[in-house]
Amino acid sequence: MRAMVMTDRPDGLSRQRLSPHERPQPEPEGPFDVVVRVAAAGVCRSDLHILMGELPVSVPHVLGHENSGWVHAVGPMVSAVEVGEPVLCYPFVSDGLSGPERRGVDSAAPGRRTPGIDCDGGYAEYLLVTERSLIPLPADADLAAMATLSDAGLAAYRACRKAAATLGPGSLAVVLGVGGLGHLAVQILRSISAARVVAVDTRAEARDLAMSCGAHHACSPGELAAAAGSEAAAVIDFVGSDESARQGLASLSFGGAYFAVGVGGSLTAPILQLVANETRIEGVYVGTYPELVELTQLALRGDVRPAVVPYRLSEADKALTDLAEGSIVGRAVLIP
């Protein structure tokens, strides 16, 4: 079985390498466990944060928290999926017994596992999860496209659902950053709201992607003030820099909402400005299992079409480098 693993370096940092090694065919470890043969694993900026030491993990470690595949083996108590069935993997693995999970918020479950973050993930040929974290898919589903939904799509969907509550017909929504998440957000907003969508990115090719995804207008950050003024009912920030936060807040109308999804910078604003404009500021993490089911249905009926940039698993180094350099337009996906 091949896997992208991280190992220690003498300087105390982590490095990642592709390590081919032979193992017996994997088997479930518990009665509700499922071994998934990985079809595709999304490449995320969180992976870069891990490689840079900004998100500490134990090593050796296998990246990959955005996964799809086929059921390879099941524990004796598994009843929701069958061997050979295509599935999408919800990014959190838990038992469903905690208070947050009882309320449907699996992303806040204490003790949850996140493959690729705090246990081995999908930069491999096989992935161990539980049946509770799987969504069965049709036999003809595009598993590479579906993989992008389980984190990039899910975070974008949760943000868009929150934004939709403030977006009336003809109101303005601004999407900052048209990358792996932002291009999906444009499509989701067009699907679940009647708002006008302005997409913002420094890259001309990303702006072109936004227009092909249904944005009403696409512009560079320097053109945002002219394009939106202070008329946005909602701003979804997938960049998360000091400057994107400043521009996002400046774009809001009275009662507008700023949703932070991307991370890296900080946000400051005079309290008087927030009060006078009744501005809402909200962080968005990752969506719930029901939200992933809803998003999956949008994708299956063609309302959301991920722009997939495929790499072989053996090209993981290149995919991560391309992501770091900003040369990927869409969402990079590793194919074992």
Secondary structure, DSSP 8 states (H G I E B T S, - for coil): -EEEEEEE-TTS-EEEEEEE--------SSTTEEEEEEEEEE--HHHHHHHTTSS---SSEE---SEEEEEEEE-TT--S--TT-EEEE-S-B--S-SHHHHTT-GGG-TT-B-BTTTB--SSBSEEEEEGGGEEE--TT--HHHHHGGGTHHHHHHHHHHHHHTT--TT-EEEEE--STTHHHHHHHHHHH---EEEEE-S-HHHHHHHHHTT-SEEE-GGGHHHHHTT-EEEEEESS--HHHHHHHHHTEEEEEEEEE-S-SS-----HHHHHHHT-EEEE-----HHHHHHHHHHHHTTS----EEEEEGGGHHHHHHHHHHT--SSEEEEE-
